[in-house]
């Protein structure tokens, strides 16, 4: 069924037995939402800023932790102070995770 029919935007096709195949969501979009959710663990990161970070390829806390603050500052609405605060938080989280991985 064409996607441009009202009420059928998520229809992929109709099989030979007449059943509609429904797209349950774009897996790329779901992945982006998961990445954004991880980033919102950082204080000061909400829905808009997490989307901007993911779009700029800072899609995990580890990538934010490894980022140079100047790179983060290039993101719209990211002030130098916010970039510093977010990078510090991310480094703390990844450092704690790294400590927990080792058994020594």
N, C-alpha and C positions, 0 to 999 in steps of 0.2 A: 504494500500500500504506500503511495507517495507520502513523504514526510510533510508535504505542504497542505494536507487535508486537515481541517480543524479537528483537534482531539486525537490525532494520530501521529504526533511529532516523534514519538519514541518507537514506532513500528519499524522493524527491520524488513520483514517479509511475511508472506503467507505461504505456509508449506502446502504440499500436495494434499494433505488431509484436511486442509482448511483452517488449521490453527495458526494464529498469529504468533510470530516470534517477537517478543518485546525486548528492547534494549533496556537493561536494568541500570544503566548509567555508564558513563564513559569511564573506563578504567584509568585513563590518564588524569581525569578530573578527580577521581577518588584518591589516587596517589597524591595529587597535589594537596587535597584536603588533609590527608594524613600528615604530610610534611608540614603544612601550616599549623596543624594541631600540635605537633612536636615543638615548633618554634614558639607557640604561645605559652609554653612553660616558662619562658623568659619574661621577667617583669618588664613592662613597657612595650611588649609586643602584642598587638591585637590583631584582628582579622585583616585590616588593610596593610599594616606593616609586614605581617607574615606573608601575605600574597606578594608584596614587592620584593621581599627577601628571596622567596622561592623563584620568582621571575628573574632575579639577578643571579640565580644558581647557588644561593646560600640556603639550600633546602634541608639542612640538618643542623643540629646544635653543634656537631663536630666541625662542620664547615664554617659556622659563625665563629667558633673558638679559634680556628686556624686563620681566619681572615685578618688582614691588616685593617686597622681602624679607618684609614684613608679610603679603602675600598668600600667599607660599609657606609661611609659618609656620602658616597656618590648616589646612594639610594634616596629618592625623594622623601623629604620630611625627616631624614636622619641627621640630627645635629651631632657635632663632635662629642658632646657629653653623652648623648644617648648611645652613640656608637661605642664609646669607651665602656659605658655601663653594661651594655648588652654583651660585648666581647668578654668582659670580666666575668659576668655570670656564666656564660657558655664555657669559658675555660675552667671555672670552678666545677661545673657539672661534669665536664669530660675528664677532668683530673680525678674527681671522686670515682667515676666509673672505671677509670684505668686502675686506680688503687684496688678496687674491689675485684678486678680480674686476676690480679696476681695473688699467689698463695704464699709468698715468702714473708 
